[in-house]
Amino acid sequence: MAETLGKRKQREGVVVSDKMNKTVVVAVESLVPHPMYGRRIRRTKRYKAHDEENQCRVGDRVRIEETRPLSKDKNWRVVAILGHQQD
C-alpha cells in the first residue's frame, strides 16, 4: 500500500465548455468492452476541472489530475494544456 501513496489519477481529454470562471468541463473518452458481445465501444465521461488562470478554451486537449474536493462536483485540476485548437 505504501507504493500507491502520492499517486494521483490522471486523464487526458478535450475541453467542451469554458463558460464558468476558473472551471472547465473536460470530456474523457475510453474504450470499454461490451458486456455481452465483447466489441469495444466508446464511452465519454465529463469531469469539471479547476483552471486557475482561465487559459483553457473549447477544443483544447488537456491533462487533468485528481485533487481534493474544490467544490460540490469539482475534484480535478488542469495540469497541462497538450494542444490548442486551431482557428
PAMARVO-561850 format. One record per residue: x, y, z of N, C-alpha, C in turn; residue number from 1; residue in one letter. Coordinates in Angstrom, 1 decimal. Atoms other than C-alpha are relative to their C-alpha. Layout:
+--------+--------+--------+--------+--------+--------+--------+--------+--------+------+--------+
:   n.c1 :   n.c2 :   n.c3 :  ca.c1 :  ca.c2 :  ca.c3 :   c.c1 :   c.c2 :   c.c3 : zalo : marvex :
+--------+--------+--------+--------+--------+--------+--------+--------+--------+------+--------+
:      X :      Y :      Z :      X :      Y :      Z :      X :      Y :      Z :  NUM :      a :
...
+--------+--------+--------+--------+--------+--------+--------+--------+--------+------+--------+
END
This chain:
+--------+--------+--------+--------+--------+--------+--------+--------+--------+------+--------+
:   n.c1 :   n.c2 :   n.c3 :  ca.c1 :  ca.c2 :  ca.c3 :   c.c1 :   c.c2 :   c.c3 : zalo : marvex :
+--------+--------+--------+--------+--------+--------+--------+--------+--------+------+--------+
:    0.8 :   -1.2 :    0.0 :    0.0 :    0.0 :    0.0 :    0.9 :    1.3 :    0.0 :    1 :      m :
:   -0.9 :   -1.2 :   -0.1 :    2.9 :    2.4 :    0.7 :    0.4 :    0.5 :   -1.4 :    2 :      a :
:   -0.4 :   -0.5 :    1.3 :    3.9 :    2.5 :   -3.0 :   -1.1 :    0.7 :   -0.8 :    3 :      e :
:    1.1 :   -0.7 :    0.7 :    0.5 :    3.8 :   -4.1 :   -0.2 :    1.4 :    0.6 :    4 :      t :
:    0.1 :   -1.3 :   -0.7 :    0.8 :    6.8 :   -1.7 :    0.6 :    1.1 :   -0.9 :    5 :      l :
:   -0.5 :   -1.1 :    0.8 :    1.1 :   10.0 :   -3.6 :   -0.3 :   -0.1 :   -1.5 :    6 :      g :
:    0.4 :    0.1 :    1.5 :   -0.1 :    8.6 :   -7.0 :   -1.4 :    0.5 :   -0.2 :    7 :      k :
:    1.3 :   -0.5 :    0.3 :   -2.9 :   10.6 :   -8.3 :   -0.5 :   -0.4 :   -1.4 :    8 :      r :
:    0.6 :    0.4 :    1.3 :   -5.2 :    9.6 :  -11.2 :    0.2 :    1.2 :   -0.9 :    9 :      k :
:   -0.1 :   -1.1 :    1.0 :   -4.6 :   11.5 :  -14.4 :   -0.8 :   -0.5 :   -1.2 :   10 :      q :
:    0.8 :    0.3 :    1.2 :   -6.8 :   11.6 :  -17.5 :    0.4 :    1.1 :   -1.1 :   11 :      r :
:   -0.1 :   -0.9 :    1.1 :   -6.5 :   13.2 :  -20.9 :   -1.3 :    0.2 :   -0.7 :   12 :      e :
:    1.2 :   -0.2 :    0.7 :   -9.4 :   14.8 :  -22.7 :   -0.1 :    1.3 :   -0.7 :   13 :      g :
:    0.2 :   -1.3 :    0.7 :  -10.9 :   17.7 :  -24.6 :   -0.9 :    0.9 :    0.7 :   14 :      v :
:    0.9 :   -0.9 :   -0.6 :  -12.4 :   20.8 :  -23.2 :   -1.2 :    0.2 :   -0.8 :   15 :      v :
:    1.3 :   -0.2 :    0.7 :  -16.1 :   21.0 :  -24.1 :   -0.7 :    1.2 :    0.5 :   16 :      v :
:    0.6 :   -1.3 :   -0.5 :  -17.0 :   24.1 :  -22.0 :    0.9 :    0.7 :    0.8 :   17 :      s :
:   -0.8 :   -0.8 :   -0.8 :  -15.2 :   27.0 :  -20.6 :   -0.8 :    1.3 :    0.5 :   18 :      d :
:    0.8 :   -1.2 :   -0.3 :  -18.1 :   29.3 :  -19.6 :    0.0 :    0.4 :    1.5 :   19 :      k :
:   -0.1 :   -0.4 :   -1.5 :  -17.5 :   29.1 :  -15.8 :    1.3 :    0.6 :    0.3 :   20 :      m :
:   -1.2 :   -0.6 :   -0.4 :  -15.0 :   31.1 :  -14.0 :    0.9 :   -1.0 :    0.7 :   21 :      n :
:   -1.0 :    0.9 :   -0.6 :  -11.8 :   29.1 :  -13.2 :   -0.4 :   -1.5 :    0.0 :   22 :      k :
:    0.5 :    1.4 :    0.1 :  -13.6 :   25.9 :  -14.2 :   -0.2 :   -0.4 :   -1.5 :   23 :      t :
:    0.2 :    0.5 :    1.3 :  -13.6 :   23.9 :  -17.4 :   -0.7 :   -1.4 :    0.1 :   24 :      v :
:    0.6 :    1.3 :    0.1 :  -15.6 :   20.8 :  -18.4 :    0.8 :   -0.8 :   -1.1 :   25 :      v :
:   -0.9 :    0.8 :    0.9 :  -13.3 :   18.1 :  -19.9 :   -0.7 :   -1.4 :   -0.3 :   26 :      v :
:    0.6 :    1.3 :    0.4 :  -14.7 :   15.1 :  -21.9 :    1.1 :   -1.0 :   -0.2 :   27 :      a :
:   -1.0 :    1.0 :    0.1 :  -12.6 :   12.0 :  -21.5 :   -0.6 :   -1.3 :   -0.6 :   28 :      v :
:    0.5 :    1.2 :    0.7 :  -13.1 :    9.1 :  -23.9 :    0.7 :   -1.2 :    0.4 :   29 :      e :
:   -0.7 :    1.3 :   -0.3 :  -12.4 :    5.5 :  -23.1 :   -0.7 :   -1.1 :   -0.8 :   30 :      s :
:    0.5 :    1.1 :    0.7 :  -12.9 :    2.2 :  -24.9 :   -0.2 :   -1.1 :    1.0 :   31 :      l :
:    0.3 :    1.1 :   -0.9 :  -14.7 :   -0.5 :  -22.9 :   -0.6 :   -1.1 :   -0.7 :   32 :      v :
:    0.7 :    1.1 :    0.8 :  -15.8 :   -4.0 :  -24.0 :   -1.5 :    0.0 :    0.3 :   33 :      p :
:    1.5 :    0.2 :   -0.2 :  -19.5 :   -4.5 :  -24.5 :   -0.2 :   -1.2 :    0.9 :   34 :      h :
:    0.1 :    1.1 :   -1.0 :  -20.7 :   -6.7 :  -21.6 :   -0.4 :   -1.4 :   -0.6 :   35 :      p :
:    0.4 :    1.3 :    0.6 :  -22.3 :   -9.3 :  -23.9 :    0.8 :   -0.4 :   -1.2 :   36 :      m :
:   -0.5 :    0.4 :    1.3 :  -20.7 :   -9.1 :  -27.3 :    1.6 :    0.2 :   -0.1 :   37 :      y :
:   -1.5 :   -0.1 :   -0.1 :  -17.1 :   -8.1 :  -26.3 :    0.6 :    1.1 :   -0.9 :   38 :      g :
:   -0.6 :   -1.0 :    0.8 :  -16.7 :   -5.5 :  -29.0 :    0.2 :    1.3 :    0.8 :   39 :      r :
:   -0.3 :   -1.2 :   -0.8 :  -15.1 :   -2.3 :  -27.7 :   -0.9 :    1.2 :   -0.5 :   40 :      r :
:    0.8 :   -1.2 :    0.3 :  -17.4 :    0.7 :  -27.5 :    0.5 :    1.2 :    0.7 :   41 :      i :
:   -0.6 :   -1.2 :   -0.5 :  -16.6 :    4.3 :  -26.9 :   -0.9 :    0.6 :    1.1 :   42 :      r :
:    0.8 :   -0.6 :   -1.1 :  -17.7 :    5.8 :  -23.6 :    0.6 :    1.4 :    0.3 :   43 :      r :
:   -0.5 :   -1.3 :   -0.3 :  -17.4 :    9.5 :  -22.7 :   -0.5 :    0.4 :    1.4 :   44 :      t :
:    0.4 :   -0.5 :   -1.3 :  -17.3 :   10.9 :  -19.2 :    0.5 :    1.4 :    0.1 :   45 :      k :
:   -0.3 :   -1.5 :   -0.1 :  -17.3 :   14.6 :  -18.3 :    0.4 :    0.3 :    1.4 :   46 :      r :
:   -0.5 :   -0.4 :   -1.3 :  -15.2 :   16.0 :  -15.5 :    0.0 :    1.5 :    0.1 :   47 :      y :
:   -0.2 :   -1.4 :   -0.2 :  -15.3 :   19.5 :  -14.1 :    1.4 :    0.1 :    0.7 :   48 :      k :
:   -1.3 :   -0.2 :   -0.4 :  -11.7 :   20.7 :  -13.6 :    0.3 :    1.4 :    0.3 :   49 :      a :
:   -0.4 :   -1.4 :   -0.4 :  -10.1 :   23.7 :  -11.9 :    1.1 :    0.5 :   -1.0 :   50 :      h :
:   -1.0 :   -0.7 :    0.9 :   -8.3 :   26.1 :  -14.3 :    0.2 :    1.4 :    0.6 :   51 :      d :
:   -0.2 :   -1.2 :   -0.8 :   -6.8 :   28.8 :  -12.2 :    0.1 :    1.3 :   -0.8 :   52 :      e :
:   -0.3 :   -1.2 :    0.8 :   -5.7 :   31.2 :  -14.9 :   -1.0 :    0.2 :   -1.2 :   53 :      e :
:    1.0 :    0.0 :    1.2 :   -8.7 :   30.6 :  -17.3 :    0.7 :    0.0 :   -1.3 :   54 :      n :
:   -0.7 :    0.1 :    1.2 :   -6.3 :   29.6 :  -20.0 :   -0.6 :   -0.9 :   -1.0 :   55 :      q :
:    0.6 :    1.0 :    0.9 :   -8.2 :   26.7 :  -21.5 :   -1.1 :    0.5 :   -0.8 :   56 :      c :
:    1.1 :   -0.4 :    0.9 :  -10.5 :   27.2 :  -24.5 :   -0.7 :   -1.3 :   -0.5 :   57 :      r :
:    0.7 :    1.1 :    0.5 :  -13.1 :   24.9 :  -26.0 :    0.8 :   -0.6 :   -1.2 :   58 :      v :
:   -0.7 :    0.7 :    1.1 :  -11.4 :   22.3 :  -28.2 :    1.5 :   -0.3 :    0.4 :   59 :      g :
:   -1.3 :    0.2 :   -0.4 :   -8.1 :   22.3 :  -26.3 :    0.1 :   -1.5 :    0.6 :   60 :      d :
:   -0.2 :    1.3 :   -0.6 :   -6.6 :   18.9 :  -25.4 :    0.8 :    0.2 :    1.3 :   61 :      r :
:   -0.7 :   -0.3 :   -1.3 :   -5.6 :   18.9 :  -21.7 :    0.2 :   -1.3 :    0.8 :   62 :      v :
:   -0.2 :    1.1 :   -1.0 :   -4.3 :   16.6 :  -18.9 :   -0.5 :    0.5 :    1.3 :   63 :      r :
:    0.5 :   -0.4 :   -1.3 :   -6.2 :   16.7 :  -15.6 :    0.4 :   -1.0 :    1.0 :   64 :      i :
:   -0.4 :    0.8 :   -1.1 :   -5.3 :   15.3 :  -12.2 :   -0.9 :    0.1 :    1.1 :   65 :      e :
:    0.9 :    0.1 :   -1.1 :   -7.3 :   14.2 :   -9.3 :    0.5 :    0.8 :    1.2 :   66 :      e :
:   -0.4 :   -0.8 :   -1.1 :   -7.2 :   16.5 :   -6.3 :   -1.1 :    0.0 :    1.1 :   67 :      t :
:    1.0 :   -0.1 :   -1.0 :   -9.0 :   17.3 :   -3.1 :   -1.3 :    0.7 :   -0.5 :   68 :      r :
:    1.3 :   -0.6 :    0.4 :  -12.7 :   18.4 :   -3.4 :    0.2 :    1.6 :    0.0 :   69 :      p :
:    0.0 :   -1.5 :    0.1 :  -12.7 :   22.1 :   -4.6 :   -1.3 :    0.6 :    0.0 :   70 :      l :
:    1.3 :   -0.5 :   -0.1 :  -16.4 :   22.4 :   -4.8 :   -0.9 :   -1.3 :    0.0 :   71 :      s :
:    0.9 :    1.1 :   -0.1 :  -19.5 :   20.2 :   -4.8 :    0.3 :   -1.1 :   -1.0 :   72 :      k :
:   -0.3 :    1.1 :    1.0 :  -18.6 :   18.4 :   -8.0 :    1.2 :    0.3 :   -0.8 :   73 :      d :
:   -1.3 :   -0.2 :    0.6 :  -15.1 :   19.6 :   -8.8 :    1.1 :   -0.6 :    0.8 :   74 :      k :
:   -1.0 :    0.7 :   -0.7 :  -12.4 :   17.2 :   -7.8 :    1.3 :   -0.2 :   -0.9 :   75 :      n :
:   -1.1 :    0.1 :    0.9 :   -9.9 :   17.6 :  -10.7 :    0.6 :    1.4 :   -0.3 :   76 :      w :
:   -0.6 :   -1.3 :    0.4 :   -7.5 :   20.3 :  -11.8 :    0.8 :   -0.2 :   -1.3 :   77 :      r :
:   -0.8 :    0.1 :    1.2 :   -5.8 :   21.0 :  -15.1 :    1.4 :    0.1 :    0.3 :   78 :      v :
:   -1.4 :    0.1 :   -0.2 :   -2.2 :   20.0 :  -15.1 :    0.8 :    0.6 :   -1.1 :   79 :      v :
:   -0.8 :   -0.5 :    1.2 :   -1.1 :   20.8 :  -18.7 :   -1.0 :    0.1 :   -1.1 :   80 :      a :
:    0.7 :   -0.1 :    1.2 :   -2.5 :   22.0 :  -21.9 :    0.8 :   -0.6 :   -1.1 :   81 :      i :
:   -0.8 :    0.8 :    0.9 :   -1.3 :   19.5 :  -24.5 :   -0.1 :    0.5 :   -1.4 :   82 :      l :
:    0.1 :   -0.6 :    1.3 :   -2.6 :   21.3 :  -27.6 :   -1.2 :    0.9 :   -0.1 :   83 :      g :
:    1.0 :   -1.0 :    0.2 :   -4.6 :   24.3 :  -28.6 :   -0.8 :   -0.3 :   -1.3 :   84 :      h :
:    0.7 :    0.2 :    1.2 :   -7.4 :   24.1 :  -31.1 :    0.4 :    1.1 :   -1.1 :   85 :      q :
:   -0.3 :   -0.9 :    1.1 :   -6.6 :   25.7 :  -34.5 :   -1.2 :    0.7 :   -0.5 :   86 :      q :
:    1.1 :   -0.8 :    0.5 :   -8.9 :   28.5 :  -35.6 :    0.1 :    0.4 :   -1.4 :   87 :      d :
+--------+--------+--------+--------+--------+--------+--------+--------+--------+------+--------+
END
